């Protein structure tokens, strides 16, 4: 099993290019199931989850032509409508094949998902939505089996905001008979990116980016070319790392408009931020100030940035409250941060972080994707060496993170 060893205490300086967004790429890859024509995707990140999704689609009969930074998918020879457990267990996003398969082929068998252990992310919203559109669904032997002659348009209300639920039903509705209205839909930028790709394929979608999305089904969708949006969580992670280390970095090929709450919190922490076109420059002079964080669905503060800001607060001036409202089990990084000398008290979904002068290097263990990023940031500011175990989580969501950090001056190496 691979590990990262970090010698802390060096401010990050320089320029880093932001990769395409994992959370946009995965659902858009599944959109290739909706057409027999070629869907060419550019700005594709080189990540384990992307490779896993590509292999899953190939197992179903999708042809994938891979080139650096891009993949062309052609779905004219799909002959298997199943996502098996061994492919789904490491990646919850595999549930996103369910809607497209039922919409185009009238049949889908998808294993109940696995992925990060950050709390229950129920698939019942996907199931209820497809049932409202006329699908017959059974759950047997750990698999969801959905059948429908042709899905029908329906009005669907989400009890809780669900990004993958919104994406799955939006894809299903694109080929349904009639109009589907998704209410209390997710407003995340990645949902908008999927809608843009589907529109390029010929779908009729309006209202993405609001909580009511209207999809008018069409008979068939065609091929398209689409560029994956930049990864806002990777952008935020590098900005927090620079702020925590007292550095000065410039992000290229990113977007500030999808990072507003994160940039506000970094400014509150004392960082100076300049935005110009698709670049963001951050400079941090002195110790950061503690900032309170409360996660909520977009456009509020993203749950995927909670752990990184907790690492920043560990060495900040003052105390801060971090409230997690999305996932009930997303404070697993707390005990690892304590091993580095952080002072954190947790009660329920609230953590109180009291900033200390410095952290000290130790061996820690990554428990999920964003917790891994949080421990990298803590390792960058800690005195001495920090070794992070179980970094396969990092490779699921950050493209060549140690190479990018090394380019910014970090003393970091991968141990095999």
SEFI-517840 format. One record per residue (C-alpha): residue in three letters; x, y, z. Coordinates in nm, 2 decimals, padded with zeros to 4 digits. Each point is the difference from the previous one (the first is absolute). Layout:
<r ALA, <X, Y, Z>>
...
***
This chain:
<r UNK, <00.00, 00.00, 00.00>>
<r UNK, <00.13, 00.34, -00.09>>
<r UNK, <00.07, 00.29, 00.24>>
<r UNK, <00.09, 00.37, -00.02>>
<r UNK, <00.29, 00.14, 00.20>>
<r UNK, <00.00, 00.38, 00.05>>
<r UNK, <00.27, 00.21, 00.16>>
<r UNK, <-00.20, 00.30, 00.12>>
<r UNK, <00.08, 00.37, 00.04>>
<r UNK, <00.04, 00.12, -00.36>>
<r UNK, <-00.23, 00.27, -00.13>>
<r UNK, <-00.16, -00.10, -00.34>>
<r UNK, <00.11, 00.23, -00.28>>
<r UNK, <-00.06, 00.00, -00.38>>
<r UNK, <-00.26, -00.10, -00.26>>
<r UNK, <-00.22, -00.30, -00.02>>
<r UNK, <-00.24, -00.11, -00.28>>
<r UNK, <-00.34, -00.12, 00.12>>
<r UNK, <-00.13, -00.33, -00.14>>
<r UNK, <-00.34, -00.08, -00.13>>
<r UNK, <-00.26, -00.07, 00.27>>
<r UNK, <-00.05, -00.36, 00.11>>
<r UNK, <-00.35, 00.07, 00.12>>
<r UNK, <-00.09, 00.14, -00.35>>
<r UNK, <00.19, -00.26, -00.20>>
<r UNK, <-00.16, -00.31, 00.15>>
<r UNK, <-00.37, 00.08, -00.07>>
<r UNK, <00.09, 00.14, -00.34>>
<r UNK, <00.18, -00.33, -00.09>>
<r UNK, <-00.33, -00.18, 00.09>>
<r UNK, <-00.18, 00.23, -00.25>>
<r UNK, <00.18, -00.20, -00.28>>
<r UNK, <-00.25, -00.28, 00.08>>
<r UNK, <-00.28, 00.22, -00.14>>
<r UNK, <00.11, 00.00, -00.36>>
<r UNK, <00.14, -00.23, -00.27>>
<r UNK, <00.22, 00.28, -00.13>>
<r UNK, <00.34, 00.12, 00.13>>
<r UNK, <00.03, 00.23, 00.31>>
<r UNK, <00.34, 00.15, 00.01>>
<r UNK, <00.11, 00.14, 00.34>>
<r UNK, <00.30, 00.23, 00.04>>
<r UNK, <00.18, 00.13, 00.32>>
<r UNK, <-00.05, -00.34, 00.15>>
<r UNK, <00.19, -00.05, 00.33>>
<r UNK, <00.24, -00.30, 00.04>>
<r UNK, <-00.16, -00.16, 00.31>>
<r UNK, <-00.08, -00.35, 00.13>>
<r UNK, <-00.38, 00.07, 00.00>>
<r UNK, <00.01, 00.11, -00.36>>
<r UNK, <00.19, -00.32, -00.10>>
<r UNK, <-00.25, -00.21, 00.20>>
<r UNK, <-00.30, 00.17, -00.17>>
<r UNK, <00.16, -00.05, -00.34>>
<r UNK, <00.05, -00.37, 00.07>>
<r UNK, <-00.36, -00.03, 00.12>>
<r UNK, <-00.13, 00.16, -00.32>>
<r UNK, <00.24, -00.22, -00.21>>
<r UNK, <-00.14, -00.31, 00.17>>
<r UNK, <-00.34, 00.10, -00.12>>
<r UNK, <00.12, 00.03, -00.36>>
<r UNK, <00.08, 00.37, -00.02>>
<r UNK, <00.31, 00.06, -00.22>>
<r UNK, <00.25, 00.24, 00.16>>
<r UNK, <00.28, 00.17, -00.19>>
<r UNK, <00.25, 00.14, 00.25>>
<r UNK, <00.25, 00.28, -00.07>>
<r UNK, <00.18, 00.24, 00.24>>
<r UNK, <-00.27, 00.21, 00.17>>
<r UNK, <-00.29, -00.14, -00.21>>
<r UNK, <-00.22, -00.30, -00.06>>
<r UNK, <-00.24, -00.07, -00.28>>
<r UNK, <-00.29, -00.23, 00.09>>
<r UNK, <-00.21, -00.18, -00.26>>
<r UNK, <-00.31, -00.19, 00.12>>
<r UNK, <-00.13, -00.17, -00.32>>
<r UNK, <00.10, -00.35, 00.11>>
<r UNK, <-00.13, -00.01, 00.37>>
<r UNK, <-00.10, -00.36, 00.08>>
<r UNK, <00.01, -00.01, 00.38>>
<r UNK, <-00.22, 00.20, 00.23>>
<r UNK, <00.16, -00.08, 00.33>>
<r UNK, <00.24, 00.17, 00.24>>
<r UNK, <00.14, -00.28, 00.21>>
<r UNK, <00.10, 00.03, 00.37>>
<r UNK, <00.37, -00.03, -00.06>>
<r UNK, <-00.01, 00.32, -00.21>>
<r UNK, <-00.25, 00.19, 00.22>>
<r UNK, <00.15, -00.08, 00.34>>
<r UNK, <00.28, 00.25, -00.03>>
<r UNK, <-00.20, 00.28, -00.17>>
<r UNK, <-00.35, 00.12, 00.10>>
<r UNK, <-00.03, 00.19, -00.32>>
<r UNK, <-00.06, -00.32, -00.19>>
<r UNK, <-00.37, 00.03, 00.10>>
<r UNK, <-00.01, 00.27, -00.27>>
<r UNK, <-00.02, -00.27, -00.27>>
<r UNK, <-00.35, -00.10, 00.13>>
<r UNK, <-00.20, 00.29, -00.16>>
<r UNK, <00.17, 00.00, -00.34>>
<r UNK, <-00.03, -00.38, -00.04>>
<r UNK, <-00.37, -00.01, 00.09>>
<r UNK, <-00.07, 00.30, -00.22>>
<r UNK, <00.17, -00.14, -00.31>>
<r UNK, <-00.03, -00.38, 00.03>>
<r UNK, <-00.30, -00.04, 00.24>>
<r UNK, <00.21, -00.22, 00.23>>
<r UNK, <00.28, 00.05, 00.26>>
<r UNK, <00.15, -00.21, 00.28>>
<r UNK, <00.23, 00.20, 00.23>>
<r UNK, <00.17, -00.11, 00.32>>
<r UNK, <-00.08, 00.20, 00.31>>
<r UNK, <00.30, 00.24, 00.03>>
<r UNK, <00.31, 00.02, 00.23>>
<r UNK, <00.26, 00.28, 00.00>>
<r UNK, <00.12, 00.23, 00.28>>
<r UNK, <-00.11, -00.09, 00.35>>
<r UNK, <-00.12, 00.36, 00.08>>
<r UNK, <-00.36, -00.09, 00.08>>
<r UNK, <-00.32, -00.14, -00.16>>
<r UNK, <-00.08, 00.14, -00.34>>
<r UNK, <-00.32, -00.18, -00.08>>
<r UNK, <-00.09, -00.10, -00.35>>
<r UNK, <-00.38, 00.01, 00.08>>
<r UNK, <-00.03, 00.34, -00.16>>
<r UNK, <00.12, -00.14, -00.34>>
<r UNK, <-00.24, -00.30, 00.04>>
<r UNK, <-00.30, 00.21, 00.09>>
<r UNK, <00.06, 00.24, -00.29>>
<r UNK, <00.03, -00.29, -00.25>>
<r UNK, <-00.32, -00.16, 00.14>>
<r UNK, <-00.18, 00.33, -00.04>>
<r UNK, <00.11, -00.01, -00.37>>
<r UNK, <-00.16, -00.35, -00.03>>
<r UNK, <00.29, -00.23, 00.06>>
<r UNK, <-00.06, -00.33, 00.18>>
<r UNK, <00.28, -00.05, 00.26>>
<r UNK, <00.10, -00.29, 00.21>>
<r UNK, <00.29, -00.04, 00.24>>
<r UNK, <00.14, -00.35, 00.02>>
<r UNK, <00.34, -00.15, 00.10>>
<r UNK, <00.15, 00.35, 00.05>>
<r UNK, <-00.10, 00.12, -00.35>>
<r UNK, <-00.26, 00.26, -00.12>>
<r UNK, <-00.18, -00.13, -00.30>>
<r UNK, <-00.20, 00.25, -00.20>>
<r UNK, <-00.22, -00.06, -00.30>>
<r UNK, <-00.22, 00.23, -00.22>>
<r UNK, <-00.14, -00.01, -00.36>>
<r UNK, <00.06, 00.37, -00.02>>
<r UNK, <00.03, 00.24, 00.30>>
<r UNK, <-00.28, 00.26, 00.02>>
<r UNK, <00.05, 00.37, 00.11>>
<r UNK, <-00.09, 00.07, 00.36>>
<r UNK, <00.01, 00.26, 00.27>>
<r UNK, <00.26, -00.11, 00.26>>
<r UNK, <00.07, 00.17, 00.33>>
<r UNK, <00.33, -00.09, 00.19>>
<r UNK, <-00.05, -00.03, 00.37>>
<r UNK, <00.36, 00.09, 00.05>>
<r UNK, <00.23, 00.17, -00.26>>
<r UNK, <00.19, -00.27, -00.18>>
<r UNK, <00.27, 00.07, -00.27>>
<r UNK, <00.02, -00.35, -00.14>>
<r UNK, <-00.38, -00.04, 00.03>>
<r UNK, <-00.05, 00.32, -00.20>>
<r UNK, <00.26, -00.11, -00.26>>
<r UNK, <-00.14, -00.36, -00.04>>
<r UNK, <-00.36, 00.12, -00.05>>
<r UNK, <00.10, 00.28, -00.23>>
<r UNK, <00.17, -00.25, -00.23>>
<r UNK, <-00.29, -00.24, 00.03>>
<r UNK, <-00.25, 00.28, -00.08>>
<r UNK, <00.19, 00.10, -00.31>>
<r UNK, <-00.13, -00.30, -00.19>>
<r UNK, <-00.34, -00.03, 00.18>>
<r UNK, <-00.34, 00.06, -00.16>>
<r UNK, <-00.12, 00.34, 00.11>>
<r UNK, <00.11, 00.26, 00.24>>
<r UNK, <00.18, -00.07, 00.33>>
<r UNK, <00.03, 00.27, 00.27>>
<r UNK, <00.26, -00.05, 00.28>>
<r UNK, <-00.08, 00.20, 00.31>>
<r UNK, <00.24, 00.07, 00.29>>
<r UNK, <00.27, -00.10, -00.26>>
<r UNK, <00.37, 00.04, 00.07>>
<r UNK, <00.15, 00.33, -00.13>>
<r UNK, <00.37, -00.10, 00.00>>
<r UNK, <00.22, 00.12, -00.29>>
<r UNK, <00.06, -00.37, -00.09>>
<r UNK, <-00.38, -00.04, -00.07>>
<r UNK, <00.01, 00.30, -00.23>>
<r UNK, <00.31, -00.15, -00.18>>
<r UNK, <-00.20, -00.33, -00.06>>
<r UNK, <-00.30, 00.20, -00.13>>
<r UNK, <00.23, 00.19, -00.24>>
<r UNK, <00.14, -00.33, -00.13>>
<r UNK, <-00.36, -00.15, -00.04>>
<r UNK, <-00.11, 00.31, -00.18>>
<r UNK, <00.29, -00.04, -00.24>>
<r UNK, <-00.13, -00.35, -00.06>>
<r UNK, <-00.34, 00.13, -00.09>>
<r UNK, <-00.18, -00.01, 00.34>>
<r UNK, <-00.26, 00.26, 00.09>>
<r UNK, <00.08, 00.12, 00.36>>
<r UNK, <-00.08, 00.33, 00.17>>
<r UNK, <00.05, 00.13, 00.36>>
<r UNK, <00.33, -00.17, 00.08>>
<r UNK, <00.18, 00.20, 00.27>>
<r UNK, <-00.34, 00.06, 00.17>>
<r UNK, <-00.20, -00.23, 00.22>>
<r UNK, <-00.25, -00.08, -00.27>>
<r UNK, <00.13, -00.17, -00.32>>
<r UNK, <-00.24, -00.07, -00.29>>
<r UNK, <00.09, -00.27, -00.25>>
<r UNK, <-00.20, -00.06, -00.32>>
<r UNK, <00.07, -00.35, -00.12>>
<r UNK, <00.12, -00.07, -00.36>>
<r UNK, <00.00, -00.32, -00.21>>
<r UNK, <00.38, -00.02, -00.02>>
<r UNK, <00.32, 00.18, 00.08>>
<r UNK, <00.30, 00.04, -00.22>>
<r UNK, <00.37, 00.03, 00.04>>
<r UNK, <00.18, 00.32, 00.12>>
<r UNK, <00.33, 00.14, 00.12>>
<r UNK, <00.02, 00.14, 00.35>>
<r UNK, <00.28, 00.15, 00.22>>
<r UNK, <-00.02, -00.11, 00.37>>
<r UNK, <-00.02, 00.30, 00.24>>
<r UNK, <00.30, 00.07, 00.23>>
<r UNK, <00.00, -00.17, 00.34>>
<r UNK, <-00.12, 00.25, 00.26>>
<r UNK, <00.10, -00.23, 00.29>>
<r UNK, <00.35, -00.05, -00.13>>
<r UNK, <00.02, 00.38, -00.04>>
<r UNK, <-00.12, 00.06, 00.35>>
<r UNK, <00.24, -00.27, 00.14>>
<r UNK, <00.31, 00.17, -00.15>>
<r UNK, <-00.12, 00.35, 00.11>>
<r UNK, <-00.05, -00.12, 00.36>>
<r UNK, <00.34, -00.18, -00.01>>
<r UNK, <00.17, 00.32, -00.11>>
<r UNK, <-00.19, 00.21, 00.27>>
<r UNK, <00.09, -00.25, 00.27>>
<r UNK, <00.37, 00.00, -00.09>>
<r UNK, <00.02, 00.38, -00.04>>
<r UNK, <00.07, -00.04, -00.37>>
<r UNK, <-00.07, 00.18, -00.33>>
<r UNK, <-00.15, -00.20, -00.29>>
<r UNK, <-00.18, 00.05, -00.33>>
<r UNK, <-00.25, -00.25, -00.13>>
<r UNK, <-00.05, -00.02, -00.37>>
<r UNK, <-00.29, -00.14, -00.21>>
<r UNK, <-00.24, 00.04, 00.29>>
<r UNK, <-00.32, 00.21, 00.07>>
<r UNK, <-00.06, 00.23, 00.29>>
<r UNK, <-00.38, 00.01, -00.06>>
<r UNK, <-00.04, -00.36, 00.12>>
<r UNK, <00.22, 00.07, 00.31>>
<r UNK, <-00.17, 00.30, 00.15>>
<r UNK, <-00.07, -00.13, 00.36>>
<r UNK, <00.35, -00.15, 00.02>>
<r UNK, <00.17, 00.33, -00.12>>
<r UNK, <-00.21, 00.19, 00.26>>
<r UNK, <00.12, -00.22, 00.28>>
<r UNK, <00.36, 00.02, -00.11>>
<r UNK, <-00.02, 00.38, -00.01>>
<r UNK, <-00.15, -00.01, 00.35>>
<r UNK, <00.30, -00.21, 00.11>>
<r UNK, <00.23, 00.29, -00.12>>
<r UNK, <00.10, -00.11, -00.35>>
<r UNK, <00.03, 00.25, -00.28>>
<r UNK, <-00.17, -00.13, -00.32>>
<r UNK, <00.01, 00.14, -00.35>>
<r UNK, <-00.21, -00.15, -00.28>>
<r UNK, <00.08, 00.06, -00.37>>
<r UNK, <-00.18, -00.20, -00.27>>
<r UNK, <00.06, -00.37, 00.07>>
<r UNK, <00.27, 00.06, 00.26>>
<r UNK, <-00.01, 00.05, 00.37>>
<r UNK, <00.29, 00.14, 00.20>>
<r UNK, <00.02, -00.04, 00.38>>
<r UNK, <00.26, 00.15, 00.23>>
<r UNK, <00.01, -00.06, 00.38>>
<r UNK, <00.22, 00.21, 00.23>>
<r UNK, <00.01, -00.11, 00.36>>
<r UNK, <-00.21, -00.25, 00.19>>
<r UNK, <-00.36, -00.06, -00.12>>
<r UNK, <-00.29, 00.10, 00.21>>
<r UNK, <-00.25, -00.27, 00.11>>
<r UNK, <-00.32, -00.01, -00.21>>
<r UNK, <-00.34, -00.16, 00.08>>
<r UNK, <-00.13, -00.24, -00.26>>
<r UNK, <-00.34, -00.15, -00.05>>
<r UNK, <-00.06, -00.24, -00.29>>
<r UNK, <-00.32, 00.00, -00.20>>
<r UNK, <-00.11, -00.07, -00.36>>
<r UNK, <00.12, 00.24, -00.28>>
<r UNK, <00.02, 00.30, -00.01>>
<r UNK, <00.10, -00.03, 00.37>>
<r UNK, <00.33, -00.13, 00.13>>
<r UNK, <00.09, -00.34, -00.15>>
<r UNK, <00.03, -00.30, 00.22>>
<r UNK, <00.30, -00.11, -00.22>>
<r UNK, <00.20, 00.30, 00.14>>
<r UNK, <-00.09, -00.05, 00.37>>
<r UNK, <00.30, -00.22, 00.08>>
<r UNK, <00.26, 00.23, -00.17>>
<r UNK, <-00.13, 00.30, 00.20>>
<r UNK, <00.02, -00.20, 00.32>>
<r UNK, <00.37, -00.05, -00.07>>
<r UNK, <00.04, 00.37, -00.06>>
<r UNK, <-00.18, 00.08, 00.33>>
<r UNK, <00.23, -00.24, 00.19>>
<r UNK, <00.29, 00.25, -00.03>>
<r UNK, <-00.21, 00.32, -00.03>>
<r UNK, <-00.02, 00.29, 00.25>>
<r UNK, <-00.30, -00.05, 00.22>>
<r UNK, <-00.28, -00.26, 00.01>>
<r UNK, <-00.26, -00.11, -00.26>>
<r UNK, <-00.31, -00.21, -00.03>>
<r UNK, <-00.03, -00.25, -00.28>>
<r UNK, <-00.36, -00.13, -00.05>>
<r UNK, <-00.06, -00.29, -00.24>>
<r UNK, <-00.37, -00.02, -00.12>>
<r UNK, <00.04, -00.23, -00.30>>
<r UNK, <00.16, -00.32, 00.12>>
<r UNK, <-00.03, -00.14, 00.35>>
<r UNK, <00.34, -00.17, 00.00>>
<r UNK, <00.23, 00.26, -00.15>>
<r UNK, <00.22, 00.08, 00.30>>
<r UNK, <00.22, -00.31, -00.02>>
<r UNK, <00.31, 00.22, -00.07>>
<r UNK, <-00.03, 00.15, 00.34>>
<r UNK, <00.17, -00.28, 00.19>>
<r UNK, <00.28, 00.00, -00.25>>
<r UNK, <00.05, 00.38, 00.03>>
<r UNK, <00.01, -00.04, 00.38>>
<r UNK, <00.30, -00.24, -00.06>>
<r UNK, <00.18, 00.30, -00.15>>
<r UNK, <-00.08, 00.21, 00.31>>
<r UNK, <-00.32, 00.17, -00.11>>
<r UNK, <-00.25, 00.11, 00.27>>
<r UNK, <-00.35, -00.10, -00.12>>
<r UNK, <-00.31, -00.08, 00.20>>
<r UNK, <-00.30, -00.17, -00.18>>
<r UNK, <-00.36, -00.01, 00.11>>
<r UNK, <-00.25, -00.14, -00.25>>
<r UNK, <00.04, 00.17, -00.33>>
<r UNK, <00.21, 00.29, 00.14>>
<r UNK, <00.38, 00.02, 00.05>>
<r UNK, <00.16, 00.28, 00.20>>
<r UNK, <00.36, 00.05, -00.12>>
<r UNK, <00.24, 00.20, 00.22>>
<r UNK, <00.30, 00.12, -00.20>>
<r UNK, <00.35, -00.10, 00.13>>
<r UNK, <00.34, 00.15, -00.08>>
<r UNK, <00.11, -00.30, -00.19>>
<r UNK, <-00.07, -00.36, -00.09>>
<r UNK, <00.25, -00.28, 00.03>>
<r UNK, <00.06, -00.27, -00.26>>
<r UNK, <-00.12, -00.36, 00.07>>
<r UNK, <-00.14, -00.30, -00.19>>
<r UNK, <-00.37, 00.04, -00.08>>
<r UNK, <-00.26, -00.19, -00.21>>
<r UNK, <-00.22, 00.13, -00.27>>
<r UNK, <-00.37, -00.11, 00.05>>
<r UNK, <-00.16, 00.16, -00.31>>
<r UNK, <00.08, 00.22, -00.30>>
<r UNK, <-00.03, 00.35, 00.16>>
<r UNK, <00.14, -00.12, 00.33>>
<r UNK, <00.31, -00.10, -00.20>>
<r UNK, <00.03, 00.36, -00.13>>
<r UNK, <-00.04, 00.14, 00.35>>
<r UNK, <00.28, -00.22, 00.13>>
<r UNK, <00.23, 00.11, -00.29>>
<r UNK, <-00.07, 00.37, 00.09>>
<r UNK, <00.07, -00.08, 00.37>>
<r UNK, <00.32, -00.18, -00.10>>
<r UNK, <00.12, 00.30, -00.20>>
<r UNK, <-00.02, 00.23, 00.30>>
<r UNK, <00.11, -00.25, 00.27>>
<r UNK, <00.36, 00.00, 00.14>>
<r UNK, <00.19, -00.31, -00.10>>
<r UNK, <-00.12, -00.29, -00.21>>
<r UNK, <-00.36, -00.11, -00.05>>
<r UNK, <-00.07, -00.33, -00.16>>
<r UNK, <-00.35, -00.05, -00.14>>
<r UNK, <-00.12, -00.36, -00.04>>
<r UNK, <-00.28, -00.14, -00.23>>
<r UNK, <00.04, 00.28, -00.26>>
<r UNK, <-00.19, -00.20, -00.27>>
<r UNK, <-00.29, 00.23, 00.10>>
<r UNK, <00.20, 00.30, -00.12>>
<r UNK, <00.07, -00.16, -00.34>>
<r UNK, <-00.38, -00.04, -00.05>>
<r UNK, <-00.05, 00.38, 00.00>>
<r UNK, <00.33, 00.20, -00.04>>
<r UNK, <00.20, -00.02, -00.32>>
<r UNK, <00.37, -00.05, 00.07>>
<r UNK, <-00.03, 00.19, 00.33>>
<r UNK, <00.36, -00.05, 00.12>>
<r UNK, <00.15, 00.10, -00.33>>
<r UNK, <-00.21, 00.32, 00.00>>
<r UNK, <00.10, 00.08, 00.36>>
<r UNK, <00.37, -00.08, -00.07>>
<r UNK, <-00.01, 00.25, -00.28>>
<r UNK, <-00.13, 00.26, 00.26>>
<r UNK, <00.30, -00.07, 00.22>>
<r UNK, <-00.14, -00.26, 00.24>>
<r UNK, <00.23, -00.27, 00.13>>
<r UNK, <-00.22, -00.30, -00.07>>
<r UNK, <00.06, -00.35, -00.14>>
<r UNK, <-00.19, -00.31, -00.06>>
<r UNK, <00.11, -00.32, 00.19>>
<r UNK, <-00.08, -00.33, -00.17>>
***
